[in-house]
Amino acid sequence: MPRNLDRIGRYFTCFGKTMGESTRIEVMTVDQEGLSENHFFNHATCDGQGALLEIQKIRGETEIELPQQRAESVPPLPRQLLLMTDYLKTMGQAATPSLKRIKSLKGLPNSSSYHSFSLDETNALLAFCKARNVSPTAFLTWTLHKAIGEQSGMIDQVCNWSIPVSIRAALSSPETTGNKSVPLFLSLDHKSSLEDIHGEVKNQLIMGRHWGAYRMLMLLGCLPNRIYEAVIRQDEAKMARKGQWFAILSNIGSVRGDENVAFKGCLAPTDPTAPIKGTSLTWNGRMTLGLSVHQSFFQYSLHADFLMKAWVRVIAQTYS
């Protein structure tokens, strides 16, 4: 196996083949005159930040400044293995979601939606987070969780969440655009507060649980395709039997870049296992949300356009 193979990205290669679902990332670029341009990338080769670096080269944009990364180094392998054990235990304690997983309806496309805040709105949102001493990631996860409950009519809903975190700064690799994010895992219900989410994510990072996720993905990435696909198929069947699924909130972060670009947004691929995926990308101080909803969840009134309106409404009601 080549040394420079994106082992984290191999998950998306094998998952896409096993599930027959798209693994395509979309990045929308809107210039100062309002003209938009969309670029598409296979998640097997890059994550959201990696896609921005690719677009910089494609469009000839001025050099971008990615979000400030945590100062950390890769733990020794024995430590990673211990952390992986803890990580797998956490995943094994997934709650039973209130919204039951539904079989896909063949022929229906998935839905997606964007919403871009103004500079003033973004500043107000970030000021609220600072005043409450919580991260924007926690704020966006909490508000999207509430929006899912309101839009579906399940106000007291329980939902499992996956929160990707970047480990880009700690990894030394000649390939700068590959997948360098790993997921944290947490379960939320209607009693979960904004501070609860912030504290849980912070504690998991302090414990190094993200390095457990990293080691798990790296070990799986060493498997031959047919074995990796079998593992995914088995795990997917187990989740389906239990009606399990999880939502994802991916905060790509605050990026400084070409001033000719008014804002950028990103959409993540969705599937029955992760039918709701929210993203956030702040470009030169202006935040844009992206939302993807798998068609299997349409019967809960969770079409992306409807859910986006609910999400933005909850955000506005929270910080205003």
Number of C-alpha atoms within 10 A of each C-alpha: 9 6 6 10 14 19 25 27 22 23 20 20 20 23 22 18 13 17 15 10 14 17 19 18 20 20 22 17 20 17 15 11 9 11 10 14 11 13 16 14 18 17 26 22 19 24 23 30 23 22 23 23 20 18 17 16 11 10 8 10 15 13 12 15 13 17 14 10 13 12 8 11 11 15 14 8 11 9 14 21 18 14 23 22 15 17 24 15 11 15 15 9 12 18 17 16 19 17 19 14 21 16 12 14 12 8 7 11 11 18 17 22 20 21 17 19 17 14 15 11 16 17 15 15 22 19 14 18 19 12 9 12 12 19 20 19 22 24 24 25 26 25 21 26 25 22 25 25 23 17 19 17 13 16 16 13 20 20 23 23 23 20 19 19 19 23 20 18 15 15 13 10 12 8 12 15 19 26 24 25 24 21 22 23 23 20 21 20 19 15 10 14 14 19 15 15 21 19 15 16 21 15 12 16 15 10 13 20 26 26 26 25 23 24 23 20 19 17 11 19 20 15 15 11 16 11 13 20 20 14 17 18 16 12 11 18 13 12 14 17 9 12 17 24 25 21 22 25 25 26 23 23 20 18 21 15 19 18 13 12 18 19 26 27 26 30 24 25 23 26 23 22 17 20 22 30 25 27 24 27 25 23 24 19 19 20 25 21 24 26 29 29 28 25 25 21 23 19 10 14 14 25 23 25 18 14 25 25 16 21 26 19 13 19 19 14 10 12 14 9
